[in-house]
């Protein structure tokens, strides 16, 4: 999964946090919804502008970031 085409960074939007396709929905928002027990289908139902691919991209981005942070600590 390549998140680079889906996750965007804009300094004037949500303080430059990583967002989904330029929307005002951040990767953090998606991760919180998943952590609270929502399924990807439930998230898409609540936010029809999102796709399940967007949710997978948010997870891939978070995994990539964690991998980089863990690599820096080694």
N, C-alpha and C positions, 0 to 999 in steps of 0.2 A: 504494500500500500504506500503510495507516494502522497504525502500530505502537502507537498510544496505547491500544488496547484489549487488547493482548497483553503489552507490556512493563510490569512493575510495579516499584515501589520500596517496600521495607519496611525500616525502620531495623533491625529485629531479625533480618533474614534476609540472610545473606551480606554483612553490614556495609553494607546499604543499596544495594548494587550493583544495576544493572538486571537483573531476572530475567524469565524466561518464565512468564507466567500465575501468579505466586506460587510457582512451583516453586523448588527450590534450584539450578536451572541458570541460569547467567548468560549475558548477551549475549556476554561475553568467552569463556566456554566454547565457545559455538557458533562464534564467529569462529576460535578456535584449532583446532577440529575441521575446519572448512573449509580453513583455511590449511595444515593437515597433509596435506590431500589427500582427506579424506573427502567423499563426496557427500551431499547432503541425504537421499537414501534410506538410505544407510548409517547416518547419524546417527539417523534415525527407527527403524531396525532395532535399534540399540544402546540407544536410549532411547524405548521405545514410548509414553511419556507425551507426547512431542513430536509435532508435525505439521510438514509442509513449510511450512504457513502461519507457524508459529512461527519457523522458520528464516528465511523471507523478512522477517518482522517484525524479527528481530535485525539483518539486513543493512540494512533501511530505517532502523532506529534509528541504526546506526553511520554510515550515509551522512548522515543528518540532523545528527548530532553533528559530524561532520567539516565539513559545510557551515557550521555555526554557528561552529566554531573558525576556519576559514579566513576567514569573513566578519569576525570580530573582529580578525584580524591585518591586514586590509587598511587 
